[in-house]
Amino acid sequence: MTRPQELVAQLIRKARVRIRELAGCDFECIHIPVRLRSGQITKAMLEHLLQENKALQFALDSFTGQISIHRPAHKIFNQDAKFTLSLKSVRSRKPLEALTIFTDTSGRSHKLVMTCKDPQTQHWEADVAEVEGSPQVAELAAVVRAFERFPELFNLVTDSAYVAGVVSRADQAILQEVSNTALFELLFKLVKLVSHRKQPFFVMHTRSHTDLPGYIAEGARKADALAAPAAMAPYPNIFEQAKISHQLFHQNAPGLVRRFHITREQAKAIVAMCPSCNQHALPTLSAGVNPRGLKSCAVWQTDVTHIPQFG
């Protein structure tokens, strides 16, 4: 996912590298005749863009020539600009005085959850749906669902750093080739929703499964509880609990003995029945017995051959 100004920076960087290879020098003047939604870019706008965009800063690093916002006079450059940049981002850099939406997913239950507290009733409302795919696809689907349902300004809180990064770069982004069809459709939908959005939004990442105080941690716990699978009935014995635990965490036999206080033979049987552990298990030798009797080199044996020539 690449923004237009990053493509401009990438083109400048490639051109500077190429001219150094061919001519051993840098450009005297770099023309950036891009067009904004409001019209032609000005020098003040270009300075603002250079201050805000790291890609352009790296592309123009140590450049001592001139930067022009006009096209060269040659007729080959009289076509319309290919890029339309926007200096105004719909993503807010600080939290908004608006509704806060929490999203979460679970790979085990295949649920995507979107929950928020109604500012009028102060009750938590939830939107739960089932989704198939990887955790990243599920998290992205939950965020897309939030943008579809709430066109007004809102704060978005997710426990996925991947999704938070994608959403923060989605405004006017350009998608590259994505082999995963489901992921591409979600990314395309997200870019379209964010790029055509009128009201600002704020997105942030928070850690899940924490006991920290505060409204953000409370909302994250609510979303996590809604996404978690239904509670299972207690198992009838410790051995079954050890089997389920090994299916999730794949502990070795000593770890199962310490955790569930079962016998060593039971723990070895649980590990032996696990196909994943057997696939990567190293060959083991039997314990054997303590050494007893004669030790190494304790008995020497000789053989004598009679040679007649020696008498």
C-alpha positions in Angstrom: 0.0 0.0 0.0 1.7 3.2 -1.3 0.7 6.8 -1.2 1.2 9.0 -4.3 3.8 11.3 -2.6 5.7 8.1 -1.8 5.7 7.1 -5.4 7.0 10.5 -6.3 9.8 10.1 -3.7 10.6 6.6 -5.1 10.9 8.0 -8.6 13.2 10.8 -7.4 15.4 8.3 -5.5 15.7 6.0 -8.5 16.5 8.9 -10.9 19.3 10.2 -8.6 20.9 6.8 -8.3 20.7 6.3 -12.0 22.3 9.6 -13.0 25.1 9.0 -10.5 25.8 5.7 -12.2 25.7 7.2 -15.7 27.2 10.7 -15.3 28.8 10.6 -11.8 26.9 13.7 -10.7 23.6 14.8 -9.3 20.7 16.8 -10.9 20.9 20.6 -11.0 17.2 20.9 -10.8 14.4 18.5 -9.9 10.9 19.3 -11.3 7.9 18.2 -9.2 4.9 19.5 -11.2 2.3 17.7 -9.2 -1.3 18.8 -8.9 -3.5 19.1 -5.8 -7.2 18.8 -5.6 -7.4 22.5 -5.2 -5.1 23.3 -8.1 -1.4 23.6 -8.8 1.0 23.1 -5.9 2.7 26.2 -4.5 6.2 26.5 -2.9 4.6 26.8 0.6 2.6 23.6 0.0 5.8 21.9 -1.2 7.7 23.0 1.9 4.8 21.6 4.1 4.9 18.4 2.2 8.6 18.0 2.6 8.3 18.6 6.4 5.5 16.0 6.8 6.6 13.2 4.4 9.6 11.1 5.4 9.9 9.4 2.0 10.5 12.8 0.3 13.0 13.8 2.9 15.0 10.7 2.3 14.7 11.0 -1.5 16.0 14.6 -1.4 18.7 14.0 1.3 21.9 15.9 0.6 20.4 17.4 -2.6 22.0 20.8 -3.2 20.3 21.7 -6.5 17.0 23.5 -7.1 13.5 22.1 -6.8 10.9 23.5 -9.2 7.1 23.1 -9.1 6.8 23.9 -12.8 7.1 21.6 -15.8 10.1 22.0 -18.1 9.5 24.1 -21.2 9.9 21.1 -23.5 6.6 20.1 -25.3 7.0 16.5 -24.2 6.1 17.6 -20.6 2.8 19.4 -21.6 0.6 16.5 -20.5 -1.5 16.6 -17.4 0.1 15.5 -14.1 -0.3 11.8 -13.2 -0.5 12.3 -9.5 -3.1 14.3 -7.5 -1.9 14.9 -3.9 -3.8 16.0 -0.9 -2.1 17.8 1.9 -5.1 17.5 4.2 -5.4 14.0 5.7 -8.7 12.6 6.9 -6.9 10.8 9.7 -6.5 12.8 12.9 -3.2 12.7 14.7 -4.9 13.1 18.2 -8.0 11.5 19.8 -11.3 13.1 18.8 -14.2 14.0 21.0 -16.4 11.4 19.5 -17.5 7.7 19.7 -14.8 5.2 20.5 -15.1 1.8 18.7 -13.1 -1.3 19.7 -12.5 -4.1 17.3 -11.2 -7.6 18.0 -11.2 -11.1 16.5 -10.5 -14.7 17.5 -8.9 -17.3 15.4 -10.4 -20.1 17.4 -14.0 -18.9 17.3 -13.8 -17.2 13.9 -15.6 -14.2 15.3 -15.1 -10.5 14.5 -16.3 -8.1 17.1 -17.0 -4.4 17.0 -18.2 -2.8 20.3 -18.7 0.7 21.7 -20.4 2.5 24.6 -23.6 4.4 23.7 -22.9 8.0 24.9 -26.6 8.4 25.8 -27.5 5.2 27.5 -23.9 4.4 28.7 -24.5 0.7 27.7 -22.1 -1.3 25.7 -23.4 -2.3 22.2 -21.8 -5.0 20.2 -21.8 -6.2 16.6 -20.5 -9.8 16.3 -20.1 -11.7 13.0 -18.3 -14.8 11.8 -15.4 -14.6 9.3 -13.0 -17.1 7.7 -9.4 -16.5 7.0 -6.1 -15.6 8.8 -6.1 -13.4 11.9 -4.9 -10.5 9.8 -7.8 -10.9 7.4 -10.3 -11.1 10.2 -8.9 -8.0 12.0 -9.0 -6.1 8.7 -12.6 -7.2 8.1 -13.6 -5.9 11.5 -12.1 -2.5 10.7 -13.8 -2.3 7.3 -17.1 -3.1 9.0 -16.5 -0.2 11.4 -15.9 2.3 8.5 -19.0 1.0 6.6 -21.2 1.4 9.6 -20.0 4.7 11.0 -19.5 7.5 8.4 -19.4 10.1 11.2 -16.2 11.0 13.1 -15.0 8.3 15.6 -12.0 6.9 17.4 -10.9 3.3 16.4 -9.0 1.1 18.8 -7.6 -2.2 17.7 -5.2 -4.7 19.3 -3.6 -5.5 15.9 -0.5 -3.3 15.2 -0.6 -4.6 11.6 -4.2 -3.3 11.1 -3.5 0.0 12.8 -0.6 0.6 10.5 -2.6 -0.3 7.4 -5.5 2.1 8.3 -3.1 5.0 9.0 -1.7 4.7 5.5 -5.0 4.0 3.6 -5.9 7.6 2.7 -5.4 8.0 -1.1 -3.1 4.9 -1.1 -2.2 2.9 -4.2 -2.5 -0.8 -4.0 0.1 -3.1 -5.4 -0.4 -6.7 -6.5 -1.7 -8.9 -3.6 -1.8 -12.7 -4.2 -4.4 -13.3 -1.5 -7.8 -12.5 -3.1 -9.7 -12.0 0.2 -7.0 -9.7 1.5 -6.9 -7.6 -1.7 -10.7 -7.1 -1.6 -10.6 -5.9 2.0 -7.6 -3.6 1.3 -9.4 -2.2 -1.8 -12.6 -1.6 0.2 -10.7 0.0 3.0 -8.8 2.4 0.7 -12.0 3.4 -1.0 -13.8 4.0 2.3 -11.0 6.1 3.8 -10.2 8.0 0.7 -13.8 9.1 0.1 -14.5 9.8 3.8 -15.7 13.3 4.7 -15.4 13.1 8.5 -12.0 12.6 10.3 -11.1 9.6 12.3 -8.4 8.6 14.8 -6.9 5.1 15.0 -4.7 3.7 17.7 -3.2 0.3 18.8 -3.6 -1.1 22.3 -2.3 -4.3 23.9 -4.8 -7.0 24.5 -5.2 -9.2 27.6 -4.0 -6.6 30.1 -5.3 -5.6 33.5 -4.5 -1.9 33.2 -7.1 0.6 34.4 -8.9 3.1 32.2 -11.5 3.3 29.5 -9.3 2.0 26.7 -8.3 -1.1 28.6 -11.9 -1.7 29.6 -13.1 -1.5 26.0 -10.4 -3.8 24.8 -11.4 -6.4 27.5 -15.0 -6.1 26.4 -14.1 -6.8 22.8 -11.8 -9.7 23.7 -14.5 -11.3 25.9 -17.0 -11.1 23.0 -14.6 -12.6 20.5 -13.5 -15.4 22.8 -15.1 -18.9 22.3 -17.8 -20.1 24.7 -16.5 -21.4 28.0 -16.2 -25.1 28.1 -17.3 -27.4 30.9 -14.7 -28.6 33.3 -12.9 -31.8 32.3 -13.6 -34.9 34.4 -9.9 -35.6 35.3 -6.5 -34.1 35.2 -5.3 -36.4 32.4 -7.8 -34.9 30.0 -6.8 -31.4 31.0 -3.2 -32.2 30.3 -4.1 -33.5 26.9 -5.9 -30.3 26.0 -3.1 -28.2 27.3 -0.6 -30.1 25.2 -2.7 -29.6 22.1 -2.5 -25.9 22.6 1.0 -25.3 23.9 2.9 -28.6 23.1 4.8 -28.8 26.4 7.3 -31.6 26.9 6.8 -34.5 29.3 8.6 -32.9 32.3 6.5 -29.7 31.8 3.3 -31.7 31.9 4.4 -33.5 35.1 5.1 -30.2 36.8 1.9 -28.5 35.7 -0.7 -31.2 36.2 1.1 -33.6 38.6 0.6 -36.6 36.5 3.0 -39.6 36.3 5.9 -39.5 33.9 4.5 -42.4 31.9 1.2 -40.5 31.4 3.1 -37.4 30.2 5.2 -39.4 27.8 2.0 -41.0 26.4 0.4 -37.6 25.8 3.5 -36.4 23.9 3.8 -39.6 21.9 0.2 -39.3 20.7 0.7 -35.7 19.4 1.3 -35.8 15.6 3.0 -32.3 15.6 5.5 -33.3 18.3 6.3 -36.6 16.7 7.0 -34.9 13.4 9.8 -32.8 14.9 10.9 -35.1 17.7 14.5 -36.1 18.0 15.4 -39.9 18.3 15.8 -40.9 21.9 17.6 -43.8 23.6 16.3 -45.9 26.4 17.4 -45.0 29.9 19.3 -48.4 30.4 20.6 -49.6 33.8 23.4 -48.6 36.1 26.8 -50.1 35.1 27.9 -53.1 37.2 30.5 -55.8 37.0 33.7 -55.5 35.1 34.7 -52.1 33.8 36.3 -51.1 30.5 39.8 -52.6 30.0 39.5 -54.6 33.1 40.1 -58.0 31.3 42.9 -58.5 28.8 43.0 -61.5 26.4 46.1 -62.7 24.5 46.8 -65.3 21.8 50.1 -67.0 21.2 51.1 -68.6 17.9 54.1 -71.1 17.8 56.6 -70.3 15.1 59.1 -73.2 14.5 61.9 -71.0 13.3 62.1 -69.3 16.7 62.8 -72.7 18.3 
